[in-house]
Amino acid sequence: MSDMKVAGFKVWYADGSVVVTENWKDLPSDEVQIVCTYFEECYEEDKHYRCMDDGCDWYWFDGEKVQTVRSKDTQDEWQTPPDIDSSLLKRGTIIDEVEFKNITDKAMVDVRWHELS
């Protein structure tokens, strides 16, 4: 998917809200649950290829793809990724397992980046 062009992002938050944008910096910065990067290319009419990231402490977009860090990777859940502009960082949070499953179920079937399901 590295040669595909990013169309936009859809991010699910701990409170159940969803934000859709073409600009990473427009996204709220806290309580991220799932980040979907949608690509311009479709596998069926208006059903975009996408990449989902979840369960991370930090998310950021490097201009080509969403990067992530988990506390298990850094041994310190409060450690921020080095040399990253803070306006690009989005912070994940832990929520109840049932709530997370409900959000995940919605995200899994949501293949249209430009609209809310």
N, C-alpha and C positions, 0 to 999 in steps of 0.2 A: 504494500500500500504506500510505500515511500514515494512513488511517482505520482500519486493522486493529489489533487489540489483540495485543500481544506475549504469547505463551504461555510461552516459555522460550528457552533457549540450549543449543546443543550445540557444544563446542569441541574441535577435534583439535589435539594437541600433537606436538612433534618426536619424542618417544619412541614415538609410535603410540597413546598413551592418548587416551581420549575422556571428557569430563566433560559431564554433562547436569544442568541446574539451571534453576530459575525465577528465581533470585537472582544477578544479575551479580557481586556482591561475593563469592560463594562460589567463583568460578572461580580456579584457580591463575593466577598473574600472569606467568609467563615461558614462553618457547618456544612461543608460539601459532603455529599454522599456518593454521587455518581457523576462522572463527567463523560459525556458522549461527544466525540469529535466526528462530525458528519463531513463526508467528502462530496464533491460535485458529481462524481460518477454514480450512476444508478445501476442496480442489478435487475430491476424491473421499473416500469414507469413510476417516477416519483418516489421510489424506495432507494434511499441512498446507502452506499457502503458507509460503515461507521466503525469506530473503535471505542470500546467502553473501558473506563478505568474506575475502580472503586476500592474502598478499604485502605486508602492511603492517608497519611498525615499531611502531606503537602502535594500540591499540583501546580504546574506552571506550563505555559506554552512557549516553546523555544523558537517559534516562527515556522516550524515544520510539523512538530507533533507535541502532544502533551507528555511531559515528563512527570515522574512521581517519586516520592520517597516515603517509605514506611518506617516506623520507629524501630522495627526489628532490623532494618538495614543500617540504622545509625546508632543503635543502642541508647538513644536519647530522644524521646518523643518530642521534646521541645526544641531540638536542634533544627535550625532552618537550613535549607540547602545553601551552600556557599556561593557567593558572587552572583546572586539572583536579585534583580530589581524587585523590591518589596511590593510594588504595584502589580507585579505579575504573579505573586504567590496567592494561592487559594488554600485554605486550611480545612482539612477533613475533621470529622468528629465521630465518636461512637454513639450509636443510638440503640434502642431496644431491638432485639433480633426480629420480632414480628413486624415492627415498623419498617425496618430495613428490607425485609422480604417484600412488603407491600410496595415500597418504592422500586425495588429491583424488578418486580413483576411488571410494573408499568413501563419502566425503561426498556426492558427486553423486547417489547412489542412495538416500540415507538421508532419507526424507521423514516419518518419525515422530519427533517431537521428544522424546517421553517415554520412549523405549526405545533401547537400543543395537542396532545392526544387526550 
